[in-house]
Amino acid sequence: MPFLTRSIRARRVALPALGALLVSLLALTACAAPAPAPASSRPDTAGPSSQAQGALLVDHGLDGLDARQIVDRLDAMPVADRPAGLIASVRPDVLALSDGERELALPMPEEFYVSIAPYRSQTHDCVFHSLTSCVGELGNEEFRVVVSEPATGATVLDETRTSFDNGFIGLWLPRGTRFEVRITDAAGATAAAALDTAALDAASCITTMRLG
């Protein structure tokens, strides 16, 4: 689909001093460990800091990948294979990466990424999706996913998807729009939710869709 094919080339973004970065996300998302909250989009500069940032990607097998490629790889990765010690937090504007000592922010592409964990009996609170620590109830199950735009009535996605091993279904959607997503399991149980890809603090993690 056309809106899923556009992408922008990611560049590395320098982060502020460590003391200003280590802001806990636990108040926002129960499935993510503390990670940096980038407040700057200054281009990366040469020196020890940028070398350490590059080493962060190399050490976790992510060197040469942009934000979209990293998101797609980590979210679809089997839970048992997730890189130990790496936190990857999906924000509306950046992908924030941290291993506790090094931090890196990569700008997100033109599309907005949201990861959805439908559930039947148990869930958790989440706002910003953590690609390496979030786990939903229903991994490796088949669902029909329909995304529509209430303002126009247009259907922008209607596909059968298999949830990742972590129980999430990842969607790349156009920015600046409100959508409705409807998810149906193989038994016909359905859940619906509103998605907002316009807000600066828009959630990238949806864990409130109970199938019934």
Secondary structure as GFF3:
##gff-version 3
##sequence-region A 1 212
A	DSSP	three_ten_helix	2	4	.	.	.	ID=ss1
A	DSSP	alpha_helix	18	21	.	.	.	ID=ss2
A	DSSP	alpha_helix	48	59	.	.	.	ID=ss3
A	DSSP	alpha_helix	67	76	.	.	.	ID=ss4
A	DSSP	three_ten_helix	79	81	.	.	.	ID=ss5
A	DSSP	beta_strand	87	90	.	.	.	ID=ss6
A	DSSP	beta_strand	94	98	.	.	.	ID=ss7
A	DSSP	beta_strand	103	107	.	.	.	ID=ss8
A	DSSP	beta_strand	112	116	.	.	.	ID=ss9
A	DSSP	beta_strand	142	149	.	.	.	ID=ss10
A	DSSP	beta_strand	154	162	.	.	.	ID=ss11
A	DSSP	beta_strand	169	173	.	.	.	ID=ss12
A	DSSP	beta_strand	178	185	.	.	.	ID=ss13
A	DSSP	beta_strand	190	196	.	.	.	ID=ss14
A	DSSP	beta_strand	205	206	.	.	.	ID=ss15
###
